[in-house]
Amino acid sequence: MIIHSIVPDDLIYEGIESLKAPEELTHQGHLMQVEHLTNGRARIIRLLSCDLAPYLDPAFAPGQIITIQSE
């Protein structure tokens, strides 16, 4: 990626070290990427399922909070 900017690189990339990669998990039979929160909860970032039904279900919309079981 090329960034053409007058803003110094230090400001553009500030805080990039603290970013966490999303984790993939299967919840209710659907593969998705999530961001872990506290108390066994996670926020859905993206559905990766090939099944089309969960894309129409608002419970699996990006941004929804789900409860996950600890392994």
ABEGO torsion letter per residue (X at the ends): XBBBBABBAAAAABGAAABBBBBBBBBGGBBBBBBBBBGGBBBBABBABABAAAAABAAABBGBBBBBBBX
